[in-house]
Amino acid sequence: MALVWLFALADWLWIHMLPDSVLHLVFGSITGLVCWFVYKQSKSRNEGAIIFWSLFSFGIPVWWHAGVYFCEWLGLEVFRAYFARGGLAVFFVTGLIWVVWAVEQHAQKIEALRRQAFNLENVLTRKKQKRSVDHKIWNPLDPDAWYYGQKSPRLNQSLNGFVSYTVLFCLICMILSQFQGCTQYYDLPAGGGENQAVQQVVKVQKIIRKKFILNPYSAINYNTPELDDVKLELNEVTAHRYTKMGFGEGDGAGFAGGTSDGTVGFVRLEYPGGDWNQDFGIGGDMNMLLKYAELTGQKVAKKTKAYSAAQLKTFDGVRCPPLLYITGQRNISLGNNDIKILQEYINDKHGMIFGDNGGSRHFHNQFISMMQRILPDVRPVRIPTDDPIHTRPYQIARVPYVAPHGGEEALGWFADGRWVAYYHPGDIGDAWADGHAGVSQDIWANCYRLGVNIMSYAHIEHAKWRLAQKQSGGDE
């Protein structure tokens, strides 16, 4: 059972060979079996305490990974993050308890054997051995080991066990995090279209009110209205000038060079140090993805995704996500290796970063600093309202925002003839979320339109680049 669970875990994280139905069956059945074994053993845990706690400890990683897996499958990304971090902490504490218990048991066994063989001659011999360099005790499980000292050796032994376990645990986590697994692919939906502005049609409706015919010689005085009282109603209607939205030639809205299984997704960066999962998943950025499908007619993914920098690196050099969304309110803690991956994502994989200030001036400074590390030779500039990213497919006369945490103007980083990063200063993600942060319909509707513009811009630029790579001999 353990081997089956390990294989399913490896397939889910790295191999990606088994279908979802098989993974559902494996994780669900093994989780149920572990629960049943633990429940059965709990009835006799007084007689077999070690067996019970061993089964319970084995169940912790099973419940942990099953919780993460099913939360991800159901689209409960916030709970998935809680399961991932909480499960890791519980797993660490559980292992620490077993290490402390094992060290204590072995130390007690060594001392018990010494007490059984106790005599004056042995005591004198042991004291001589402690003073002799050639007869030092090196066994870390022995409290009399020379490096524990003469003062509080048992305490020093426990501290040594804690530090050694912590270092080893962190080292294993670091090694596992470097396993990239199989290459992932992000395929665009097949189709075509044109990147043109949506035509704003104004319909003028002429309403002629009732006319009154009066007798001017009547003895009754009337307040006579104008005989041709006309009311004009201006109804602004949004209509697509073109039936398809996308890029290139093809059937249906989509992108030339795309696949029948391809979809437009919404990918965000999972980074340490802050609240990267703000407005994540159902009721959050999933609303934006659904609105994109509604306004463009393109196929979209069933759920939004989040990847760490290391996971982002596993994507193919060409078939990778065109847009990476980064939001939050607190710190963005990225190491040098993470920055290198993001540099490769922009420069080598033609990706684009979409930053959104989730609620603080501090995040503004954090994002600007991060971009300075990623693109040290590119300076941010204000993106004008007549730029294509603000006019296609929707005209954005003024950058909409929930609150101007980082100002009122959008900033961009321009390199190699395109915008490689777009920074929104006012929590656009909150306007997409359920309730729309209490802002007016005009604001949140424009926030959706701006989101469509940015997503469309990134995907069209990436589709052009993919075709160029294919024509020049790159693999698609």
VOMAR-9637 format. One line per field, with one value per residue (C-alpha): x, y, z; residue in three letters. Coordinates in steps of 0.5 Angstrom, whole numbers, always signed. Last residue first. Layout:
u = X/... $
v = Y/... $
w = Z/... $
residu = ALA/... $
//
This chain:
u = +12/+19/+24/+26/+25/+18/+16/+20/+16/+9/+11/+13/+6/+2/+6/+4/-3/-3/+0/-5/-11/-9/-8/-14/-19/-16/-18/-25/-26/-23/-28/-34/-31/-31/-38/-41/-39/-34/-36/-30/-33/-38/-35/-28/-26/-26/-21/-16/-16/-12/-10/-3/-4/+3/+4/+11/+14/+11/+13/+18/+24/+23/+18/+17/+10/+7/-1/-3/-7/-2/+1/-5/-10/-16/-21/-18/-20/-14/-18/-20/-20/-22/-23/-20/-15/-15/-11/-6/-6/-3/-8/-9/-1/+3/+7/+14/+18/+26/+29/+37/+36/+30/+29/+32/+29/+23/+23/+24/+18/+14/+17/+16/+9/+7/+9/+5/-1/-7/-7/-2/-3/+3/+2/+8/+9/+13/+17/+20/+28/+27/+21/+21/+29/+29/+23/+28/+34/+30/+28/+35/+37/+32/+25/+21/+16/+13/+6/+0/-1/-1/+3/+0/+4/+2/+4/+4/+9/+9/+16/+21/+17/+14/+18/+21/+15/+15/+21/+18/+12/+6/-1/-7/-14/-19/-23/-19/-21/-24/-25/-31/-28/-32/-35/-29/-25/-31/-30/-22/-24/-29/-24/-19/-23/-30/-27/-19/-15/-17/-11/-6/+0/+0/+7/+14/+14/+12/+6/+6/-1/-3/-10/-11/-13/-15/-11/-15/-16/-9/-6/-2/-6/-10/-17/-24/-27/-24/-17/-13/-9/-10/-15/-22/-28/-34/-31/-34/-36/-42/-42/-49/-49/-57/-58/-65/-68/-74/-78/-84/-86/-93/-89/-94/-100/-101/-109/-113/-121/-125/-124/-122/-115/-118/-113/-110/-105/-99/-96/-89/-84/-79/-73/-68/-61/-56/-49/-44/-38/-34/-29/-22/-18/-14/-16/-18/-16/-17/-14/-14/-7/-3/+1/+6/+9/+16/+16/+19/+22/+26/+29/+24/+26/+33/+31/+26/+31/+36/+31/+29/+37/+38/+32/+34/+41/+39/+33/+38/+44/+39/+37/+44/+46/+40/+43/+50/+48/+55/+60/+61/+56/+62/+65/+60/+57/+50/+51/+46/+51/+57/+63/+66/+73/+78/+85/+84/+84/+81/+74/+77/+80/+73/+71/+76/+75/+67/+69/+73/+68/+63/+56/+55/+47/+48/+52/+46/+41/+45/+45/+38/+36/+40/+37/+30/+32/+34/+28/+23/+27/+27/+20/+17/+22/+18/+11/+13/+16/+10/+5/+9/+9/+1/+0/+4/+0/-6/-7/-5/-10/-15/-14/-14/-21/-21/-24/-18/-13/-17/-17/-10/-8/-12/-10/-3/-4/-8/-3/+3/-1/-3/+4/+4/-3/+0/+6/+2/-2/+3/+7/+1/-1/-4/-7/-8/-13/-19/-15/-12/-19/-20/-12/-13/-20/-17/-11/-16/-20/-14/-11/-18/-19/-11/-11/-18/-18/-11/-14/-19/-14/-11/-4/+2/+4/+11/+13/+8/+2/+6/+11/+5/+1/+8/+9/+1/+2/+9/+6/+0 $
v = +48/+46/+51/+51/+59/+58/+55/+60/+65/+62/+62/+69/+71/+67/+70/+77/+75/+71/+77/+82/+78/+78/+85/+87/+82/+85/+92/+90/+86/+93/+97/+93/+94/+101/+102/+97/+102/+99/+95/+91/+87/+83/+77/+78/+82/+88/+86/+83/+90/+92/+99/+100/+96/+94/+91/+87/+85/+90/+89/+92/+88/+91/+96/+95/+98/+103/+104/+111/+112/+111/+105/+104/+108/+104/+100/+102/+103/+106/+112/+112/+104/+103/+95/+90/+93/+100/+100/+95/+98/+105/+111/+111/+112/+107/+110/+108/+103/+103/+97/+95/+92/+87/+82/+85/+92/+88/+85/+92/+95/+90/+91/+98/+97/+92/+97/+102/+97/+93/+88/+92/+88/+86/+82/+79/+77/+71/+71/+64/+67/+74/+74/+67/+67/+73/+70/+63/+68/+71/+65/+63/+69/+68/+71/+74/+79/+82/+84/+86/+81/+80/+77/+75/+71/+71/+68/+61/+56/+52/+55/+53/+48/+49/+46/+53/+55/+50/+52/+59/+57/+56/+58/+56/+58/+53/+50/+53/+58/+57/+63/+67/+74/+77/+71/+67/+73/+74/+67/+68/+74/+71/+65/+71/+71/+67/+61/+61/+66/+73/+74/+67/+71/+73/+74/+72/+66/+66/+63/+66/+67/+63/+65/+60/+60/+53/+48/+42/+43/+46/+53/+55/+61/+63/+63/+65/+60/+57/+59/+65/+69/+72/+72/+75/+73/+76/+83/+90/+87/+91/+95/+99/+106/+108/+116/+117/+124/+127/+131/+136/+138/+142/+145/+145/+149/+151/+152/+158/+156/+161/+157/+161/+158/+151/+146/+140/+137/+133/+126/+125/+124/+119/+119/+113/+115/+108/+109/+104/+103/+98/+93/+95/+90/+84/+80/+73/+65/+59/+53/+54/+56/+50/+51/+45/+42/+38/+32/+32/+39/+35/+41/+42/+35/+37/+43/+39/+34/+39/+42/+36/+34/+41/+40/+33/+35/+41/+37/+31/+36/+39/+33/+31/+37/+37/+30/+32/+37/+39/+34/+36/+33/+33/+27/+22/+20/+21/+15/+16/+21/+15/+18/+16/+18/+13/+15/+22/+20/+23/+20/+13/+14/+16/+10/+5/+8/+6/-1/-2/+0/-4/-3/-8/-8/+0/+0/-4/+1/+7/+4/+3/+10/+13/+9/+10/+18/+18/+14/+19/+25/+23/+21/+27/+31/+27/+29/+36/+36/+32/+37/+43/+40/+39/+46/+49/+44/+44/+52/+53/+47/+51/+57/+54/+50/+48/+42/+38/+43/+41/+34/+34/+38/+34/+27/+30/+31/+26/+21/+25/+24/+17/+14/+18/+15/+8/+9/+12/+6/+1/+4/+4/-3/-5/+2/+3/-3/+1/+6/+0/+0/+7/+8/+2/+5/+12/+9/+5/+11/+15/+9/+9/+16/+17/+11/+12/+20/+18/+13/+18/+24/+20/+17/+19/+26/+24/+30/+32/+27/+21/+22/+22/+16/+12/+13/+11/+5/+3/+5/+0 $
w = -62/-63/-66/-74/-75/-78/-71/-67/-71/-70/-62/-62/-66/-61/-55/-57/-58/-51/-47/-51/-50/-42/-42/-45/-42/-35/-37/-39/-33/-29/-33/-31/-24/-24/-28/-23/-17/-12/-6/-6/-13/-9/-11/-14/-20/-17/-11/-17/-20/-13/-15/-18/-24/-26/-33/-35/-41/-46/-53/-58/-55/-48/-45/-37/-35/-30/-29/-27/-20/-15/-11/-6/-11/-8/-12/-19/-26/-31/-35/-42/-43/-50/-50/-55/-56/-53/-47/-49/-55/-52/-52/-45/-44/-40/-35/-35/-31/-32/-36/-35/-28/-31/-26/-20/-22/-23/-16/-13/-16/-14/-6/-7/-9/-4/+2/-1/+1/-2/-7/-12/-18/-22/-29/-32/-39/-42/-48/-46/-47/-44/-40/-37/-37/-32/-28/-27/-25/-20/-17/-17/-13/-8/-8/-2/-4/+2/+4/+0/-5/-13/-18/-25/-30/-37/-44/-40/-43/-50/-52/-47/-44/-37/-32/-30/-27/-22/-19/-19/-15/-19/-18/-23/-25/-26/-32/-37/-42/-49/-53/-54/-53/-48/-45/-44/-41/-36/-34/-33/-29/-25/-23/-21/-15/-13/-15/-15/-11/-9/-5/-6/-6/+1/+3/+4/+0/-8/-11/-18/-22/-28/-31/-37/-44/-47/-52/-53/-60/-61/-62/-68/-70/-64/-62/-64/-68/-75/-76/-79/-74/-68/-63/-63/-68/-70/-72/-70/-63/-61/-54/-54/-52/-52/-53/-52/-55/-53/-58/-56/-63/-61/-55/-49/-48/-41/-42/-41/-41/-45/-51/-57/-58/-59/-57/-61/-56/-59/-55/-55/-60/-58/-62/-61/-62/-62/-61/-63/-59/-64/-60/-62/-66/-65/-70/-70/-71/-68/-64/-56/-54/-51/-44/-43/-37/-38/-33/-26/-24/-18/-14/-9/-7/-5/-1/+3/+4/+7/+11/+14/+15/+18/+23/+25/+27/+31/+35/+36/+38/+43/+46/+47/+50/+55/+57/+58/+63/+65/+63/+56/+50/+46/+50/+49/+56/+54/+48/+42/+39/+39/+39/+46/+47/+48/+45/+48/+55/+61/+59/+58/+65/+68/+65/+68/+75/+74/+71/+77/+82/+79/+75/+70/+71/+71/+65/+61/+64/+62/+55/+54/+57/+52/+46/+49/+49/+42/+40/+43/+41/+34/+34/+37/+31/+26/+28/+29/+22/+19/+23/+20/+13/+13/+15/+9/+4/+7/+8/+1/-1/+3/-1/-8/-7/-14/-13/-16/-12/-5/-7/-8/-2/+3/+0/+1/+8/+10/+7/+11/+17/+17/+18/+24/+26/+24/+29/+34/+34/+34/+39/+44/+43/+50/+51/+44/+43/+41/+37/+33/+29/+28/+26/+21/+18/+17/+14/+9/+7/+6/+1/-2/-4/-6/-10/-13/-15/-18/-22/-24/-26/-31/-29/-33/-30/-28/-23/-17/-19/-21/-15/-11/-14/-14/-6/-5/-9/-5/+2/+0 $
residu = GLU/ASP/GLY/GLY/SER/GLN/LYS/GLN/ALA/LEU/ARG/TRP/LYS/ALA/HIS/GLU/ILE/HIS/ALA/TYR/SER/MET/ILE/ASN/VAL/GLY/LEU/ARG/TYR/CYS/ASN/ALA/TRP/ILE/ASP/GLN/SER/VAL/GLY/ALA/HIS/GLY/ASP/ALA/TRP/ALA/ASP/GLY/ILE/ASP/GLY/PRO/HIS/TYR/TYR/ALA/VAL/TRP/ARG/GLY/ASP/ALA/PHE/TRP/GLY/LEU/ALA/GLU/GLU/GLY/GLY/HIS/PRO/ALA/VAL/TYR/PRO/VAL/ARG/ALA/ILE/GLN/TYR/PRO/ARG/THR/HIS/ILE/PRO/ASP/ASP/THR/PRO/ILE/ARG/VAL/PRO/ARG/VAL/ASP/PRO/LEU/ILE/ARG/GLN/MET/MET/SER/ILE/PHE/GLN/ASN/HIS/PHE/HIS/ARG/SER/GLY/GLY/ASN/ASP/GLY/PHE/ILE/MET/GLY/HIS/LYS/ASP/ASN/ILE/TYR/GLU/GLN/LEU/ILE/LYS/ILE/ASP/ASN/ASN/GLY/LEU/SER/ILE/ASN/ARG/GLN/GLY/THR/ILE/TYR/LEU/LEU/PRO/PRO/CYS/ARG/VAL/GLY/ASP/PHE/THR/LYS/LEU/GLN/ALA/ALA/SER/TYR/ALA/LYS/THR/LYS/LYS/ALA/VAL/LYS/GLN/GLY/THR/LEU/GLU/ALA/TYR/LYS/LEU/LEU/MET/ASN/MET/ASP/GLY/GLY/ILE/GLY/PHE/ASP/GLN/ASN/TRP/ASP/GLY/GLY/PRO/TYR/GLU/LEU/ARG/VAL/PHE/GLY/VAL/THR/GLY/ASP/SER/THR/GLY/GLY/ALA/PHE/GLY/ALA/GLY/ASP/GLY/GLU/GLY/PHE/GLY/MET/LYS/THR/TYR/ARG/HIS/ALA/THR/VAL/GLU/ASN/LEU/GLU/LEU/LYS/VAL/ASP/ASP/LEU/GLU/PRO/THR/ASN/TYR/ASN/ILE/ALA/SER/TYR/PRO/ASN/LEU/ILE/PHE/LYS/LYS/ARG/ILE/ILE/LYS/GLN/VAL/LYS/VAL/VAL/GLN/GLN/VAL/ALA/GLN/ASN/GLU/GLY/GLY/GLY/ALA/PRO/LEU/ASP/TYR/TYR/GLN/THR/CYS/GLY/GLN/PHE/GLN/SER/LEU/ILE/MET/CYS/ILE/LEU/CYS/PHE/LEU/VAL/THR/TYR/SER/VAL/PHE/GLY/ASN/LEU/SER/GLN/ASN/LEU/ARG/PRO/SER/LYS/GLN/GLY/TYR/TYR/TRP/ALA/ASP/PRO/ASP/LEU/PRO/ASN/TRP/ILE/LYS/HIS/ASP/VAL/SER/ARG/LYS/GLN/LYS/LYS/ARG/THR/LEU/VAL/ASN/GLU/LEU/ASN/PHE/ALA/GLN/ARG/ARG/LEU/ALA/GLU/ILE/LYS/GLN/ALA/HIS/GLN/GLU/VAL/ALA/TRP/VAL/VAL/TRP/ILE/LEU/GLY/THR/VAL/PHE/PHE/VAL/ALA/LEU/GLY/GLY/ARG/ALA/PHE/TYR/ALA/ARG/PHE/VAL/GLU/LEU/GLY/LEU/TRP/GLU/CYS/PHE/TYR/VAL/GLY/ALA/HIS/TRP/TRP/VAL/PRO/ILE/GLY/PHE/SER/PHE/LEU/SER/TRP/PHE/ILE/ILE/ALA/GLY/GLU/ASN/ARG/SER/LYS/SER/GLN/LYS/TYR/VAL/PHE/TRP/CYS/VAL/LEU/GLY/THR/ILE/SER/GLY/PHE/VAL/LEU/HIS/LEU/VAL/SER/ASP/PRO/LEU/MET/HIS/ILE/TRP/LEU/TRP/ASP/ALA/LEU/ALA/PHE/LEU/TRP/VAL/LEU/ALA/MET $
//
